Amino acid sequence: MSGAGAKRKKTDKTLVVALSGGIGGAKLTLGLSRVMPAADLVVVGNTGDDFEHLGFSISPDLDTLMYTLAGLDDPQRGWGRRDETWTFMAALDRLGGETWFQLGDGDLATHVERTRRLPAEEVSQETLKEVLRRAEDRLVRGDARAATTLLYAVVESPRYAPWKDSAAYQNAEFLLGRALARGGAHLSAERYLVGLLARGTDAPYFVPAHRALVDLALETHSYARLAEVLAGRAGGTLPRDSASEVAYLRGRVAYDARDLAGAASQFAAVERRSRLYPAAAYFRGLVAARQRQWGAARDAFCEIADQPDKSKVAFAVDGRYFGLKELAQLALGRIAHEQGRYDEAYYFYFSVPEESEYLAEALYEASWSMYQKGELDAARAFIDQFDRLFPRSPLRVEVAILRAHLDLRSCAFDRARSGAGDIVRDYAPMLARVSAARRDPARTGALLERLLAPGFEPSRDEDGELVALLKVDARFRELAALARNLDADIQEATVAVSAWRALGDAARSQSVTRAPSSPAAASLLEDVEGLTAAAMAQGRVPDRLGDLLLDATLLAYPTASAGPYAAEAEASLALGRRLSALRADVTVAARELGASALAELDERLRSVLGQARLVQIDGTVGKKKKLEIEIGQLAAGKLPASLFHKLQAEGVIGDDEEYWPFEGEYWSDEYTGYR
């Protein structure tokens, strides 16, 4: 083309690129092929679902596309070849092989030939290291599921068997255990990590796997079981660091069993070089405090709390240390308070940083120490800060009664009586509701379901105010998270049951759709599925709803006793039953913790209400006594200081002056007359 006025040559060729995936993509491509020249059509098929099965390379979407364009597809099923036979699958089923993915005899020939033509994937240490790099990258980004998929393909593949004894392969096993643990699959993670321990203490990943299992024990509170697993898997003497960690777990077991002497002995066996030494020191302090050995307790807590954050310390510091340091500061404050050293208690409470999750406790206890010492203004300042920062804290009822005591001690009797009256008005009905809930298991369950809900935030209704006062520990939060995960797993298991049955019916009848046993059963299943979805959306899944969902599925689509995928459907059903039973156990455990929290709240409210009524009485008596003293002083010719100073000021002002700040009011007639 030359010259400014030259025209672009028009082409008659139009190239169309079609993206094809699944049955729908194959049918779209077939339609396009019938309305345009083949040379003008480019099809990009989906290979994202390609996988290996029974040693063959399987490309489901490419095969469906190929069979459809060749006129070999099965129009009823939409996938596979027309007039397919299943001799191979029947023989494989009799041998106990994997039959979850159906391979017809003609289809099998496609996979055999594809596998033969494809070059064998070369596996080497370099490819293994590349997989590890990708898996670690996904773990760092928080994608545990993707990391698990990559690592599982290494650890469970026979292609990597020649490198099973290499450090890279053991790293893959270790990372797989970590990824599974991070994803909540604790038992599976334990299996791979314990397998690393079986290699012996000289293996390069023995100590990292041992530490990961200790972390798993701490996360799941499985101290006793995993302590014995760790001690018995070494095949010899444990490394010193690993022995310290086992001693710490055994110390937790003894402490929970109230064996204080045994706990102290185990915690003392944790070496200073261990990463768990600060935690062991903290528990040594707790043991000594429970035995009222204040000096030993103080020494143990000071060992943690007196270390500057940026100094080089003589023990390991990790993410756990700073939380332990704040707990140790609180504990030191409580010990000083117990011994009447209120300034020292104030110092330790004041050392708790503002961003700490324990700041509410520190403010309340600092205020109490200052009250005990008689520093009422300082105590009131701490309470004011507490109310400003933590208006919905479970401690607010204790703070309210402390404020009433402060007013009483400051001789502000009217304010003390008013504050005590507010406490009785607000919390006496709540005590009645707590007592009623403790007598009614259904009521207790409803309250706990609110706590189990994801993203729980206390509401302003009566139950919300009650739940906001409950003190629940970390174990309850962990059970709540586990219950939500189990609810999702039960729903997935139910879907799996239906899917396996549909596949079995399709294999038997060559139809991908299956009619329910009756319209009523189908309607019931639909209703239960709707209830389950609504319950999960609200985060309140009633007990045994999982069983109800499974039963409704069985009623609508009864299980075949034999045939393709019957075993898989039964396995999914059994898994759903086990998950539902575990969900019930989790609910029972959560209710036990919730019942303890309700009992504690009942005791706290009774104590606070008793104190509030005493404050009302003391406020009335104090005001009466104050008035008697003032009357006696007036009778003796002594004016109160507040009245004396005012009268003194008014005695020296002129007729055209007024007392400031003005406390009265202007009378218009007097003002006009004066003018």
C-alpha positions in Angstrom: 0.0 0.0 0.0 1.5 3.3 -1.1 0.5 6.9 -1.1 -1.6 8.9 1.3 -4.9 8.2 -0.4 -4.3 4.5 -0.8 -7.2 2.3 0.4 -6.8 -0.7 2.8 -7.4 -4.0 1.0 -10.5 -5.7 2.2 -10.2 -9.3 3.3 -12.9 -11.9 3.1 -11.4 -14.1 5.9 -12.8 -13.8 9.5 -11.1 -16.0 12.2 -13.3 -17.1 15.1 -11.8 -18.3 18.4 -14.1 -20.4 20.6 -13.3 -21.2 24.2 -14.7 -24.7 25.0 -15.2 -26.4 28.3 -17.6 -29.1 29.4 -20.6 -30.4 27.5 -22.0 -26.9 26.8 -18.7 -25.8 25.2 -18.6 -28.9 23.0 -22.1 -28.3 21.7 -21.4 -24.6 21.0 -18.3 -25.6 19.0 -20.4 -28.2 17.1 -22.9 -25.5 16.2 -20.2 -23.1 15.0 -18.6 -25.8 12.9 -21.9 -26.2 11.0 -22.3 -22.6 10.1 -18.7 -21.6 9.1 -15.7 -23.1 7.3 -13.5 -25.3 9.5 -10.4 -23.3 8.5 -11.9 -20.1 10.0 -12.6 -21.8 13.4 -10.0 -22.1 16.2 -11.1 -24.0 19.4 -9.3 -23.5 22.7 -10.2 -26.5 24.9 -10.1 -26.6 28.6 -7.2 -28.6 30.1 -7.6 -27.3 33.6 -9.4 -30.5 34.6 -6.8 -32.9 33.1 -5.5 -35.4 35.6 -3.8 -38.8 36.0 -5.9 -41.9 36.8 -4.9 -45.5 36.9 -1.7 -44.5 35.2 -3.4 -42.9 32.2 -3.5 -39.2 31.2 -7.2 -38.1 31.3 -8.5 -35.0 29.5 -12.2 -35.0 30.1 -13.2 -31.8 28.3 -10.9 -32.4 25.3 -12.4 -35.9 24.9 -15.9 -34.6 25.1 -15.1 -32.0 22.4 -13.4 -34.6 20.2 -16.2 -37.1 20.5 -18.9 -34.4 19.8 -17.2 -33.0 16.7 -16.5 -36.6 15.4 -20.2 -37.6 15.9 -19.2 -40.3 18.4 -20.7 -38.6 21.6 -23.4 -40.1 23.6 -26.4 -37.7 23.3 -28.2 -39.1 26.4 -25.3 -38.7 28.9 -23.6 -35.8 27.1 -20.2 -37.3 27.9 -18.3 -40.4 26.8 -18.7 -42.4 23.6 -22.0 -43.6 22.0 -22.8 -47.3 22.3 -20.1 -47.7 25.0 -19.4 -51.0 26.7 -18.1 -51.3 30.3 -16.3 -54.7 30.5 -13.1 -53.1 31.8 -14.9 -51.2 34.7 -16.9 -54.3 35.7 -13.6 -56.4 35.9 -11.9 -53.6 37.8 -14.8 -53.4 40.3 -14.6 -57.1 41.0 -10.9 -56.7 41.7 -11.6 -53.9 44.2 -10.0 -51.2 42.0 -10.9 -47.5 41.9 -14.2 -47.1 40.0 -15.2 -43.6 41.0 -14.3 -42.3 37.5 -16.0 -44.3 34.7 -13.9 -45.3 31.8 -15.8 -47.1 29.0 -13.9 -49.6 26.9 -13.8 -47.4 23.8 -12.9 -44.4 25.9 -10.2 -46.4 27.6 -8.5 -46.9 24.2 -8.3 -43.1 23.8 -6.6 -42.7 27.1 -4.1 -45.6 26.5 -3.1 -44.1 23.1 -2.8 -40.5 24.5 -0.6 -41.7 27.3 1.6 -43.6 24.9 2.0 -40.6 22.6 2.6 -38.0 25.4 6.3 -37.8 26.5 6.8 -39.2 30.0 7.2 -36.3 32.5 10.7 -36.2 33.7 10.9 -36.0 37.4 14.2 -34.8 39.0 15.4 -33.2 42.1 15.2 -29.9 40.2 11.5 -30.4 39.5 10.9 -31.4 43.1 12.6 -28.2 44.3 10.5 -26.2 41.9 7.3 -27.8 43.4 8.6 -27.0 46.9 9.2 -23.4 45.9 5.7 -23.0 44.6 4.2 -24.7 47.6 6.1 -22.5 50.0 5.0 -19.4 48.1 1.4 -20.4 48.5 1.8 -21.1 52.2 3.3 -17.7 52.7 0.4 -16.1 50.9 -2.0 -18.1 53.1 -3.4 -20.5 50.5 -3.0 -23.8 52.4 -5.4 -25.6 50.0 -3.3 -24.9 46.9 -0.1 -25.8 48.8 -1.6 -29.1 50.0 -2.6 -30.0 46.4 1.0 -29.4 45.1 2.6 -31.3 47.9 0.2 -34.2 47.9 1.1 -34.8 44.3 4.7 -35.2 45.4 4.4 -37.2 48.6 1.8 -39.6 47.2 3.2 -40.1 43.7 5.4 -43.1 42.9 7.3 -40.9 40.4 9.2 -39.2 43.3 9.9 -42.5 45.1 13.6 -42.5 44.1 14.1 -39.3 46.2 12.2 -40.5 49.3 15.4 -40.3 51.4 16.5 -36.9 50.2 16.2 -33.7 52.3 14.0 -32.1 49.6 11.4 -35.0 49.7 11.3 -34.8 53.5 10.8 -31.1 53.2 7.8 -31.8 51.1 6.4 -34.2 53.8 7.0 -31.5 56.4 5.4 -28.7 54.4 2.4 -31.0 53.6 1.9 -31.5 57.3 2.1 -27.8 58.0 -0.3 -27.0 55.1 -2.8 -29.6 56.4 -2.6 -28.3 59.9 -3.1 -24.7 58.7 -6.1 -25.8 56.8 -7.6 -27.5 59.9 -7.0 -31.1 58.8 -5.2 -31.9 62.1 -5.3 -35.7 62.0 -4.0 -35.9 58.4 -1.3 -33.4 59.3 -0.4 -35.5 62.3 0.0 -38.6 60.1 2.6 -37.0 57.8 4.5 -35.4 60.6 4.6 -38.6 62.6 5.9 -40.3 59.5 8.9 -37.9 59.6 9.6 -38.8 63.2 9.8 -42.5 62.2 12.9 -41.7 60.1 14.8 -41.2 63.4 16.4 -38.4 65.3 19.2 -37.9 62.8 16.8 -37.2 60.0 17.1 -33.5 58.8 13.4 -32.8 59.5 13.0 -34.6 62.7 13.2 -31.5 65.0 11.0 -29.3 62.7 8.4 -32.1 62.5 8.6 -32.5 66.3 8.0 -28.8 66.8 5.1 -28.8 64.3 3.4 -31.6 66.3 3.9 -29.7 69.5 2.3 -26.7 68.0 -0.6 -29.0 66.9 -0.9 -30.3 70.5 -1.0 -26.7 71.8 -3.6 -25.7 69.2 -5.9 -28.7 69.7 -5.2 -29.1 73.5 -4.2 -32.7 72.8 -1.4 -32.6 75.4 -1.5 -36.1 76.8 -2.0 -38.0 73.6 0.6 -36.2 71.5 3.1 -36.1 74.4 3.2 -39.9 74.4 3.3 -40.0 70.6 6.2 -37.7 70.5 8.1 -39.5 73.3 7.6 -42.9 71.7 8.4 -42.1 68.1 12.0 -41.1 68.5 13.5 -44.6 68.4 16.1 -43.5 70.9 17.1 -40.5 73.0 15.3 -37.3 72.1 17.3 -34.2 71.2 17.5 -31.8 74.2 15.2 -29.3 72.6 12.6 -31.9 71.8 12.8 -33.4 75.2 12.1 -30.0 76.7 9.0 -29.6 74.6 7.7 -33.1 75.6 8.3 -32.0 79.3 6.2 -28.9 78.7 3.3 -30.9 77.3 3.4 -33.3 80.2 3.5 -30.3 82.5 0.3 -29.0 80.9 -1.3 -32.4 81.4 -0.4 -32.4 85.1 -1.5 -28.8 85.6 -4.9 -29.5 84.1 -5.2 -32.5 86.4 -4.4 -30.3 89.4 -1.2 -32.2 90.1 0.7 -29.1 91.0 3.9 -30.9 92.2 4.0 -33.0 89.0 3.4 -29.9 86.9 6.2 -28.0 88.7 8.6 -30.8 88.1 7.9 -31.1 84.4 8.0 -27.3 83.8 11.3 -27.1 85.6 12.7 -29.7 83.2 12.2 -27.3 80.2 15.6 -25.9 79.4 16.2 -22.2 79.1 17.2 -22.6 75.4 13.8 -24.0 74.5 11.3 -21.8 72.7 8.7 -22.9 75.3 10.8 -21.7 78.3 8.8 -18.5 78.8 5.6 -20.4 78.8 7.0 -22.9 81.3 8.2 -20.1 83.5 4.7 -18.6 83.5 3.2 -21.9 84.5 5.8 -22.3 87.2 4.6 -18.9 88.5 1.0 -20.0 88.4 1.8 -23.2 90.3 3.6 -21.3 93.0 0.8 -18.7 93.2 -1.8 -21.5 93.7 0.4 -22.8 96.5 0.6 -19.3 97.9 4.3 -19.3 97.6 4.4 -15.6 96.6 8.2 -15.3 96.4 8.7 -18.2 94.0 5.7 -17.0 92.0 7.1 -13.5 91.8 10.6 -14.8 90.7 9.0 -16.8 87.9 6.9 -14.0 86.6 9.7 -11.4 86.8 11.8 -13.7 84.7 9.4 -13.0 81.9 8.1 -9.5 82.6 11.4 -7.8 83.5 13.0 -8.5 80.1 13.1 -5.4 77.9 11.4 -6.0 74.5 14.5 -5.0 72.5 17.2 -6.5 74.6 19.1 -9.7 73.9 17.6 -12.2 76.3 18.8 -15.5 77.5 15.8 -17.5 76.2 13.9 -17.8 72.9 11.5 -15.0 72.0 8.7 -15.7 69.5 5.2 -14.5 68.9 4.0 -16.2 72.1 6.4 -14.3 74.3 4.7 -10.9 74.2 1.3 -12.2 75.3 3.0 -14.1 78.1 4.8 -11.0 79.2 1.5 -9.1 79.5 0.0 -12.0 81.5 3.1 -12.0 83.7 2.7 -8.3 84.3 -0.9 -8.8 85.4 0.1 -11.7 87.6 2.8 -9.6 89.3 0.2 -6.8 89.9 -2.2 -9.3 91.5 0.6 -10.7 93.8 1.6 -7.2 94.9 -2.1 -6.3 95.5 -2.6 -9.5 97.5 0.4 -8.4 99.7 -0.9 -4.8 100.1 1.9 -3.3 98.0 -0.5 -1.1 96.0 2.1 1.2 94.4 4.0 -1.8 93.0 0.7 -3.3 91.8 -0.1 0.0 90.0 3.3 -0.1 88.3 2.8 -3.6 86.9 -0.7 -2.8 85.8 0.4 0.4 84.1 3.1 -1.6 82.3 0.5 -3.4 80.2 0.6 -1.8 76.8 -2.4 0.0 75.4 -2.7 -2.4 72.4 -2.9 -5.4 74.7 -6.0 -7.6 74.8 -5.6 -7.6 78.6 -5.9 -3.8 78.9 -9.4 -3.9 80.3 -8.3 -6.2 83.1 -5.3 -4.0 83.8 -7.4 -0.8 84.1 -9.9 -2.4 86.4 -7.3 -3.9 88.7 -5.2 -0.8 88.7 -8.3 1.2 89.8 -9.0 -1.3 92.5 -5.4 -1.1 93.8 -5.6 2.7 93.9 -9.0 2.5 95.7 -7.4 0.2 98.3 -4.5 2.6 98.8 -6.9 5.6 99.1 -5.9 7.3 95.9 -9.5 7.9 94.9 -8.8 10.4 92.1 -6.4 8.0 90.4 -8.9 5.2 90.8 -11.6 7.2 89.3 -9.4 8.2 86.4 -8.7 4.5 85.6 -12.5 3.8 85.7 -13.3 6.7 83.4 -10.7 5.4 80.9 -12.2 1.9 81.2 -15.7 3.1 80.5 -14.5 5.1 77.5 -12.5 2.2 75.9 -14.5 -0.9 76.9 -18.2 0.0 77.3 -19.2 -3.6 76.4 -16.6 -5.5 78.5 -17.8 -8.4 80.7 -16.1 -6.6 83.5 -18.4 -3.6 83.4 -20.6 -4.8 86.2 -17.6 -5.0 88.5 -16.5 -1.6 87.4 -19.9 -0.2 88.2 -19.9 -1.4 91.8 -16.3 -0.1 92.2 -17.5 3.3 91.0 -20.2 3.2 93.6 -17.7 2.3 96.3 -15.5 5.2 95.2 -18.4 7.7 95.5 -19.2 6.3 99.0 -15.7 6.6 100.2 -15.6 10.2 98.7 -18.7 11.1 100.8 -20.7 11.6 97.6 -23.5 9.7 99.2 -26.3 10.8 96.9 -24.2 9.8 93.9 -23.2 6.5 95.5 -26.9 5.6 96.3 -27.9 6.6 92.7 -25.2 4.4 91.2 -26.0 1.5 93.4 -29.7 1.9 92.5 -28.8 1.8 88.8 -26.9 -1.5 89.4 -29.8 -3.1 91.1 -32.2 -1.8 88.4 -30.1 -3.1 85.5 -28.7 -6.3 86.8 -31.3 -7.8 89.1 -33.5 -8.7 86.1 -30.5 -10.1 84.4 -29.7 -12.3 87.4 -33.3 -13.7 87.1 -32.7 -14.4 83.4 -29.4 -16.1 84.2 -31.0 -18.3 86.9 -33.9 -19.2 84.5 -31.4 -20.1 81.7 -29.5 -22.4 84.1 -32.6 -24.3 84.9 -33.7 -24.6 81.2 -31.3 -26.5 78.9 -33.0 -25.3 75.8 -32.6 -21.7 77.0 -28.9 -22.3 77.7 -28.5 -23.8 74.2 -30.1 -20.8 72.5 -27.7 -18.5 74.4 -24.7 -20.5 73.4 -25.8 -20.7 69.8 -25.4 -16.9 69.7 -21.9 -17.2 71.0 -21.1 -19.9 68.4 -22.3 -17.7 65.6 -19.5 -16.5 63.3 -18.5 -12.9 63.9 -20.5 -12.7 67.1 -21.2 -9.2 68.3 -23.3 -8.5 71.4 -26.6 -6.9 70.6 -28.7 -4.5 72.7 -31.6 -6.9 73.4 -31.9 -8.7 76.7 -30.2 -11.9 75.6 -27.4 -9.9 73.9 -26.7 -8.0 77.1 -26.6 -11.2 79.0 -24.3 -13.0 76.6 -22.0 -9.9 76.6 -21.3 -10.4 80.3 -20.2 -14.1 79.9 -16.5 -14.8 80.4 -15.7 -17.6 77.9 -12.1 -18.8 77.5 -10.2 -19.6 74.3 -11.3 -23.2 74.3 -14.9 -22.1 73.7 -13.8 -20.0 70.8 -11.9 -22.9 69.3 -15.0 -25.2 69.7 -17.1 -22.6 68.0 -14.7 -22.5 65.0 -14.7 -26.3 64.9 -18.5 -26.4 64.9 -18.7 -24.1 62.0 -16.2 -26.1 60.0 -18.1 -29.3 60.8 -21.3 -27.8 59.6 -19.7 -27.0 56.3 -18.2 -30.5 56.1 -21.6 -32.2 56.8 -23.2 -30.2 54.0 -20.4 -31.2 51.6 -20.7 -34.9 52.7 -24.5 -34.7 51.9 -23.7 -33.3 48.5 -21.2 -36.1 47.9 -23.8 -38.7 48.8 -26.2 -37.4 46.2 -23.4 -37.0 43.6 -22.2 -40.6 44.0 -25.7 -41.9 43.7 -26.4 -39.9 40.6 -23.2 -41.2 39.0 -24.2 -44.7 39.9 -27.6 -44.3 38.4 -26.1 -42.7 35.3 -23.7 -45.7 34.9 -26.6 -48.2 35.2 -29.3 -46.4 33.2 -27.1 -44.2 31.0 -29.0 -41.1 32.2 -27.5 -38.2 34.1 -30.8 -37.4 35.8 -32.4 -39.3 38.6 -36.0 -39.1 39.7 -36.6 -38.9 43.5 -38.4 -41.7 45.2 -41.5 -39.6 45.5 -42.6 -35.9 45.1 -43.1 -35.7 48.9 -39.6 -36.9 49.6 -38.2 -34.4 47.1 -40.1 -31.6 48.7 -38.9 -32.6 52.2 -35.3 -32.7 51.0 -35.7 -29.3 49.4 -37.1 -27.8 52.7 -34.3 -29.3 54.8 -31.7 -28.0 52.4 -33.2 -24.6 52.7 -33.2 -24.7 56.5 -29.6 -25.9 56.5 -28.5 -23.1 54.2 -30.4 -20.5 56.3 -29.0 -21.9 59.5 -25.4 -21.8 58.2 -25.9 -18.3 56.9 -26.9 -17.2 60.4 -24.2 -19.2 62.1 -26.8 -21.1 64.2 -27.0 -24.7 63.2 -29.4 -26.7 65.5 -28.2 -30.0 67.0 -28.5 -33.0 64.6 -29.5 -30.9 61.6 -26.7 -32.8 59.8 -28.4 -36.1 60.5 -31.8 -34.7 59.4 -30.2 -33.6 56.1 -28.6 -37.0 55.5 -31.9 -38.8 56.4 -33.9 -36.6 54.0 -31.4 -37.3 51.3 -31.7 -41.1 51.9 -35.5 -40.8 51.8 -35.5 -39.0 48.5 -32.7 -41.0 46.9 -32.4 -44.4 48.5 -29.0 -46.1 48.4 -28.4 -48.9 45.9 -27.0 -52.0 47.7 -24.7 -52.8 44.7 -23.5 -51.4 41.4 -21.3 -48.6 40.3 -20.4 -46.1 43.0 -22.5 -47.8 45.7 -19.5 -48.2 47.9 -18.4 -44.6 47.5 -22.0 -43.4 48.3 -22.0 -45.5 51.4 -18.5 -44.2 52.4 -19.7 -40.6 52.0 -22.8 -41.4 54.0 -20.8 -43.0 56.8 -18.5 -40.0 56.8 -21.5 -37.6 57.1 -22.8 -39.7 60.1 -19.4 -39.5 61.8 -19.2 -35.7 61.2 -22.6 -35.2 62.6 -21.7 -37.3 65.7 -18.6 -35.2 66.2 -20.6 -32.0 65.8 -22.9 -33.3 68.6 -19.8 -34.0 70.8 -18.5 -30.5 70.1 -21.8 -29.0 71.0 -21.9 -30.9 74.3 -18.3 -29.7 75.1 -19.2 -26.1 74.3 -22.4 -26.3 76.4 -20.3 -27.6 79.4 -18.0 -24.6 79.0 -21.0 -22.3 78.5 -22.8 -23.7 81.6 -19.7 -23.0 83.6 -19.6 -19.4 82.3 -23.3 -19.0 83.2 -22.7 -20.4 86.7 -19.8 -17.9 87.1 -22.0 -15.0 85.9 -24.7 -16.0 88.3 -22.2 -15.9 91.2 -20.7 -12.6 90.0 -24.1 -10.9 89.7 -25.2 -12.1 93.1 -22.0 -10.7 94.7 -22.3 -7.4 92.9 -26.0 -7.0 93.7 -25.3 -7.8 97.4 -22.6 -5.1 97.4 -24.9 -2.6 95.7 -27.6 -3.0 98.3 -25.0 -2.5 101.0 -23.8 0.7 99.3 -27.4 1.9 99.3 -27.6 1.3 103.0 -24.2 2.8 103.7 -25.0 5.8 101.5 -28.2 6.5 103.5 -26.4 6.1 106.8 -23.5 8.2 105.6 -25.7 11.0 104.5 -27.6 11.0 107.8 -24.4 11.1 109.7 -23.0 13.9 107.5 -26.2 16.0 108.1 -25.9 15.4 111.8 -22.3 16.6 111.9 -23.3 19.8 109.8 -26.2 20.5 112.2 -24.0 20.2 115.2 -21.4 22.5 113.7 -24.0 25.1 112.8 -25.3 24.9 116.4 -21.8 25.5 117.6 -21.5 28.6 115.4 -19.2 26.9 112.9 -20.1 27.3 109.2 -19.2 24.7 106.6 -16.2 25.7 104.5 -18.3 26.0 101.3 -20.8 28.3 103.0 -18.2 30.4 104.8 -16.3 31.3 101.7 -19.4 32.3 99.8 -20.7 34.5 102.6 -17.2 36.0 103.0 -17.2 36.9 99.3 -20.7 38.3 99.3 -19.8 40.5 102.3 -17.3 42.6 100.4 -19.1 43.2 97.1 -20.7 46.5 96.3 -24.3 47.2 95.5 -23.5 47.5 91.8 -21.5 44.2 91.8 -22.6 40.6 91.8 -21.1 37.3 93.0 -19.5 35.4 90.1 -20.1 32.8 88.9 -23.7 33.8 89.2 -25.7 31.1 90.9 -29.2 32.6 91.2 -31.6 34.2 88.7 -32.6 37.8 87.8 -36.0 38.9 88.9 -37.3 41.3 86.3 -39.2 43.6 88.8 -36.3 43.9 91.2 -33.8 44.5 88.3 -36.1 47.2 86.8 -36.7 48.9 90.1 -33.0 48.9 90.8 -32.3 50.6 87.5 
